[in-house]
Amino acid sequence: MQLFAFGINHESAPLAVREQVVFHGERLIEALRELVDGRPVKEAAIISTCNRTEVYCNTEQPRAAVEWMAGYHSLKPQQIEPYIYQLPQERAVKHAFRVASGLDSMVLGEPQILGQFKQAVRTAQAAGTLGLLLNKLFQRTFAVAKTVRSETEIGAATVSMAAAAVGLAQRIYPSISGQNVLFIGAGEMIELCATHFAAQHPRTLTFANRTLERAQALADRFLGRAITLNELPPQLAVHDIVVTSTASTLPIIGKGLVESALRVRKHRPMLMYDLAVPRDIEGEVATLDDVFLYTVDDLGKIARDGMDVRSNAVAQAEVIIENQVNDFMHWLGNRELVPVIRALRDSAERARRHEMERAIRRLAGGEDPKAVLESLSHALAAKLTHAPTHALAHAREDEREQLAQLLSRLYQINRPE
């Protein structure tokens, strides 16, 4: 079993690159099956978030998996390889443990990634691409993340991007209570941001989504109103703060739409947060006067700068992870020895059956049972010791002592001085 992980994240690649390799949820099962079917990949799971796209797999040919990801997104391998990290075996295990524990997140200690890991596992199970190796890896990953969060203060120091968004708005506007806030999308990130903004009692809260029912559910919870995306153009000018995070593959707010909104607003400033990957708002919007546009990377930096993380919490987490990595690699090493152990046992079983059948025939012929048992025991002892004694007798001079020590260890022999 060859564990291999690869991907890009907020540290290795800019947003413009990350948004090119996003796997959208509705096509993830199809993508997993495509990766495994007809390729030297036995198992696979994909984690795709706004901060990272990572593939975990069981494969003897890592290169084939990397090339598949590039081809799936209609890219050449050389276009993304400078940004990809490739992690074989032990490094993949440690990376998974660190990511799930929040040590590799844009915001240190953030808890969302663990839920995203669990969703990736459910998707891989649904696709039928999760086998013994990855199932064991992820179950251990969840246990390690739980231990890190319960035994260290890593989560207590978290400043979420939602909290950072509110803090930034408070620096731009005299008071959020006087502003109209528009949320576009209905996922976890929007719900988290709405929770933080609602606590500041803005003038109005509006939720826009393709599916009106999902927008209405959030509107009911936060005492706001719901609209569809088709109603967005005239509504954009009414809102001072816009937070968007959808799963759209193309921008839903273009430069022209924002320019029209600014004219209606008589150029009163707008604060816009684009937390989607790929981006929901065209990058050119940032060039407009009277618009403050922040991406997920921008908010991540603000959140990191605003944290006072105690170094001992990180150090404690790393120790826990290192110990668990060693334990997992021990399990993996034992799994790789299973074929050898099985072959050894099969060989011993064949010898046992052969001598047993011979002894039964002799007993049926009327021979003395004691003599038959004596012969049986001698024959088994001779067969079980033949291979090691033959190897020792024919060993080269430079390997003889090492082999003797190994046999003494295997058979628990006390060698005479």
C-alpha positions in Angstrom: 0.0 0.0 0.0 1.4 3.3 -1.1 -0.2 6.4 0.5 0.2 9.6 -1.5 -1.2 13.0 -1.1 -0.8 16.1 -3.3 -2.5 19.5 -3.7 -2.3 23.2 -3.5 -3.3 25.6 -0.7 -3.2 29.2 0.4 0.5 28.9 1.2 1.6 27.3 -2.1 -0.6 29.0 -4.6 -2.4 32.4 -5.1 -6.1 32.6 -5.4 -6.0 32.9 -9.2 -4.4 29.5 -9.4 -6.5 27.8 -6.6 -9.7 28.7 -8.3 -8.7 26.8 -11.4 -8.5 23.5 -9.7 -11.6 23.5 -7.5 -13.7 20.4 -7.5 -17.4 21.4 -7.3 -19.5 19.3 -5.0 -22.1 18.1 -7.6 -19.3 16.6 -9.7 -17.0 15.3 -7.0 -18.3 11.7 -7.1 -17.9 11.6 -10.8 -14.4 12.9 -10.5 -13.4 10.3 -7.9 -14.6 7.5 -10.0 -12.8 8.8 -13.0 -9.6 9.0 -11.1 -9.8 5.4 -9.9 -11.3 3.7 -13.0 -8.7 2.8 -15.5 -5.8 4.3 -13.7 -3.2 2.9 -11.2 -5.1 4.4 -8.3 -6.7 2.0 -5.9 -8.3 4.5 -3.5 -9.0 8.2 -3.6 -10.6 11.1 -1.6 -10.7 14.8 -2.5 -10.9 17.7 -0.2 -11.7 20.9 -2.1 -12.3 24.2 -0.1 -11.7 27.9 -0.6 -8.2 27.5 0.9 -7.1 24.1 -0.6 -7.6 21.3 -3.1 -6.0 18.1 -2.0 -6.1 14.5 -3.3 -5.4 11.6 -1.0 -4.9 8.2 -2.7 -3.4 4.7 -2.6 -1.3 4.4 -5.7 2.0 3.0 -6.9 2.3 5.8 -9.6 1.8 9.2 -8.0 2.7 11.0 -11.3 -0.4 9.5 -12.9 -2.7 11.1 -10.2 -1.1 14.5 -10.6 -1.4 14.4 -14.3 -5.1 13.4 -14.0 -5.9 16.4 -11.8 -4.3 18.8 -14.4 -6.2 17.1 -17.3 -9.5 17.1 -15.4 -9.3 20.9 -15.2 -8.1 21.2 -18.8 -4.7 22.3 -17.7 -1.2 21.1 -18.6 0.7 19.6 -15.7 3.5 22.3 -15.9 0.9 25.0 -15.3 0.2 23.8 -11.8 3.2 21.7 -10.8 5.1 24.8 -9.5 2.3 25.2 -6.9 1.7 21.6 -6.0 3.1 19.9 -2.9 3.6 16.1 -3.2 3.6 14.1 0.0 4.4 10.3 0.0 3.6 8.0 2.9 4.6 9.4 6.3 4.5 13.0 5.1 1.0 12.5 3.8 -0.1 11.1 7.2 1.4 14.1 9.1 -0.1 16.6 6.7 -3.6 15.1 7.1 -3.3 15.2 10.9 -2.1 18.8 10.8 -4.7 20.0 8.4 -7.6 18.4 10.3 -6.3 19.8 13.6 -6.3 23.3 12.2 -2.5 23.8 12.2 -2.3 24.2 8.4 -5.3 26.5 8.0 -5.3 30.1 6.8 -6.7 30.9 10.3 -4.8 28.8 12.9 -7.1 26.5 14.8 -10.2 27.1 12.8 -12.7 24.2 13.2 -14.4 24.2 9.7 -11.7 22.1 8.1 -12.5 19.1 10.2 -16.1 19.1 9.0 -14.8 19.5 5.4 -12.6 16.4 5.9 -15.6 14.4 7.1 -17.6 15.5 4.1 -14.8 14.4 1.8 -14.9 10.9 3.4 -18.6 10.6 3.0 -18.3 11.6 -0.6 -15.5 9.1 -1.2 -17.7 6.4 0.4 -20.6 7.3 -1.8 -18.3 7.1 -4.9 -16.9 3.7 -3.7 -13.3 4.9 -3.8 -12.5 4.6 -0.1 -10.7 1.4 0.9 -8.8 0.0 3.9 -5.9 2.4 3.8 -7.7 5.7 3.4 -10.5 4.7 5.7 -7.9 3.9 8.4 -6.1 7.2 7.7 -9.1 9.4 8.0 -10.5 7.7 11.1 -7.2 8.2 12.8 -7.1 11.8 11.5 -10.5 12.5 13.1 -9.3 11.0 16.4 -6.0 13.0 16.3 -7.9 16.3 15.6 -10.2 15.6 18.5 -7.3 15.0 20.8 -5.5 18.1 19.7 -8.6 20.3 20.3 -9.4 18.7 23.7 -5.8 18.6 25.1 -4.5 22.0 23.8 -5.7 25.6 23.6 -5.2 25.7 19.8 -8.9 26.4 19.2 -9.3 29.0 21.9 -7.0 31.4 20.0 -9.0 31.2 16.8 -10.1 34.5 15.2 -12.4 33.5 12.3 -12.6 35.2 8.9 -16.2 36.1 9.7 -15.1 37.9 12.8 -12.3 39.6 10.8 -14.9 40.7 8.3 -17.0 42.4 11.0 -13.9 44.0 12.5 -12.9 45.4 9.1 -16.4 46.8 8.6 -16.3 48.5 11.9 -13.2 50.3 10.9 -14.7 51.5 7.6 -18.2 52.5 8.8 -19.0 54.5 11.9 -21.5 51.9 12.9 -22.7 48.6 11.3 -26.1 49.3 12.9 -26.7 51.9 10.2 -25.8 49.7 7.2 -27.7 47.3 5.0 -26.0 43.9 4.6 -26.5 41.6 1.6 -25.4 37.9 1.8 -25.2 36.0 -1.5 -25.2 32.2 -1.1 -26.6 29.9 1.6 -23.7 27.7 2.7 -21.7 27.3 5.9 -19.5 30.4 5.4 -22.5 32.7 4.7 -24.3 31.3 7.8 -21.2 32.0 9.9 -20.8 35.5 8.6 -24.5 36.2 9.1 -24.2 35.2 12.7 -21.4 37.7 13.3 -23.0 40.5 11.4 -26.4 40.0 13.0 -24.8 40.4 16.4 -24.1 44.0 15.4 -27.7 44.7 14.6 -27.4 46.1 11.1 -30.3 48.1 9.6 -31.3 45.2 7.3 -30.2 41.7 6.4 -30.9 40.3 2.9 -30.2 36.8 1.7 -29.9 36.0 -2.0 -29.6 32.5 -3.4 -30.5 30.5 -6.5 -32.9 28.5 -4.4 -35.3 30.8 -2.6 -36.2 28.2 0.0 -32.6 28.1 1.3 -32.4 31.9 1.4 -35.7 32.1 3.2 -34.5 29.6 5.8 -31.6 32.0 6.7 -33.8 35.0 6.5 -36.2 33.5 9.0 -33.3 32.6 11.3 -31.7 36.1 11.3 -34.9 38.2 10.8 -34.1 39.3 7.4 -35.6 38.9 3.9 -34.9 36.6 1.0 -34.5 37.2 -2.7 -33.4 35.2 -5.7 -30.2 35.8 -7.7 -32.4 37.2 -10.5 -33.4 40.1 -8.2 -29.7 40.9 -7.5 -29.0 43.7 -10.0 -31.5 46.3 -8.6 -30.9 45.2 -5.0 -27.1 45.6 -5.1 -27.3 49.4 -5.0 -29.4 49.3 -1.8 -26.8 47.5 0.2 -23.6 48.9 1.8 -22.0 45.6 2.7 -22.0 42.6 0.4 -20.8 39.1 1.5 -20.7 36.4 -1.2 -19.8 32.8 -1.1 -21.5 30.5 -3.7 -20.4 27.4 -5.6 -20.7 29.2 -8.9 -18.1 28.3 -11.5 -18.3 31.8 -13.0 -18.4 35.3 -11.4 -22.0 36.4 -10.6 -21.1 40.1 -10.0 -19.3 41.8 -12.8 -17.6 45.2 -13.0 -20.5 46.7 -15.0 -23.1 45.6 -12.4 -21.1 47.3 -9.6 -20.6 50.5 -11.7 -24.3 50.7 -12.2 -24.9 50.2 -8.5 -22.4 53.0 -7.6 -24.1 55.4 -9.9 -27.5 54.8 -8.2 -25.7 55.1 -4.8 -24.2 58.5 -5.9 -20.8 56.9 -5.2 -21.4 56.2 -1.5 -18.8 53.5 -0.7 -19.5 49.8 -0.8 -17.7 47.1 1.2 -17.6 43.8 -0.6 -16.3 40.4 0.7 -15.8 37.7 -1.9 -15.2 34.5 0.1 -15.8 32.1 -2.8 -13.3 30.0 -4.7 -13.6 30.4 -7.7 -14.4 34.0 -7.1 -18.0 35.4 -7.3 -16.9 39.0 -8.0 -14.8 39.9 -11.0 -11.3 41.0 -9.9 -11.6 44.2 -11.9 -14.2 45.5 -9.4 -11.3 46.2 -7.0 -10.1 48.9 -9.4 -13.3 50.9 -9.0 -13.3 54.0 -6.8 -15.7 53.8 -3.8 -15.4 50.0 -3.6 -13.5 48.1 -0.9 -13.2 44.5 -2.2 -11.6 41.8 0.0 -11.0 38.2 -1.0 -10.8 35.1 1.2 -7.0 35.5 1.2 -7.3 39.1 2.3 -9.5 38.2 5.3 -7.3 35.3 6.1 -4.3 37.6 6.5 -6.3 40.0 8.7 -7.4 37.1 10.9 -3.9 35.8 11.2 -2.5 39.2 12.1 -5.1 39.7 14.7 -4.4 36.5 16.7 -2.3 36.1 19.8 -1.6 32.4 19.6 0.3 30.9 22.5 3.3 29.0 21.1 3.0 26.2 23.7 -0.4 25.2 22.3 1.1 24.8 18.9 4.1 22.9 20.3 1.8 20.6 22.3 -0.3 19.9 19.1 2.8 19.1 17.1 4.0 16.5 19.8 0.6 14.8 19.7 0.6 14.7 15.9 4.2 13.3 15.8 3.4 10.5 18.2 0.3 9.6 16.2 2.1 9.7 12.9 4.7 7.1 14.3 1.8 4.9 15.5 0.0 5.0 12.1 3.2 4.3 10.2 3.8 1.3 12.5 0.4 0.0 11.6 1.1 0.6 7.9 4.4 -1.2 8.1 2.7 -4.2 9.7 0.1 -4.2 6.9 2.9 -4.4 4.3 4.2 -7.5 6.0 0.9 -9.3 5.8 1.7 -11.1 2.5 5.1 -12.4 3.9 3.4 -13.5 7.2 0.6 -15.2 5.3 3.1 -17.0 3.0 5.1 -18.2 6.1 2.1 -19.5 7.8 0.9 -21.2 4.6 4.3 -23.0 4.2 4.1 -24.2 7.8 0.5 -25.4 7.4 1.4 -27.4 4.3 4.2 -29.1 6.2 1.9 -29.8 9.1 -0.8 -31.3 6.9 1.7 -33.5 5.0 3.2 -35.0 8.1 -0.2 -35.4 9.7 -1.6 -37.3 6.7 1.6 -39.5 6.8 1.1 -40.2 10.5 -2.6 -41.1 10.0 -1.7 -43.6 7.3 0.9 -45.2 9.6 -1.5 -45.4 12.5 -4.1 -47.0 10.2 -1.5 -49.6 9.2 -1.2 -50.6 12.9 2.2 -49.0 13.8 3.0 -48.2 17.4 1.3 -44.7 18.2 4.3 -43.6 20.3 6.7 -44.3 17.4 4.4 -42.5 15.0 4.2 -39.5 17.2 8.0 -39.5 17.7 8.5 -39.6 14.0 5.9 -36.9 13.4 7.6 -34.5 15.8 11.1 -35.2 14.4 9.8 -34.6 10.8 8.1 -31.3 11.7 11.2 -30.0 13.6 13.4 -30.9 10.7 11.2 -29.1 8.2 10.8 -26.0 10.3 14.5 -25.6 10.9 15.7 -26.7 7.4 15.4 -23.2 5.8 17.1 -21.2 8.5 20.0 -23.7 9.0 20.5 -24.0 5.3 20.7 -20.2 5.0 23.2 -20.0 7.8 25.3 -22.8 6.4 25.5 -21.1 3.0 25.8 -17.5 4.2 28.8 -15.4 3.0 31.4 -14.7 5.6 30.5 -11.0 5.8 26.8 -11.8 6.5 27.2 -14.8 8.7 27.3 -13.1 12.1 24.4 -10.7 11.2 22.2 -13.7 10.1 23.1 -15.6 13.3 22.0 -12.7 15.4 18.8 -12.4 13.5 18.0 -16.1 13.9 18.8 -15.9 17.6 16.3 -13.1 17.9 13.6 -14.8 15.8 13.8 -18.1 17.7 14.7 -16.5 21.1 17.9 -18.5 21.4 20.4 -17.7 24.1 23.7 -18.1 22.2 26.6 -19.6 24.2 29.5 -17.3 25.0 
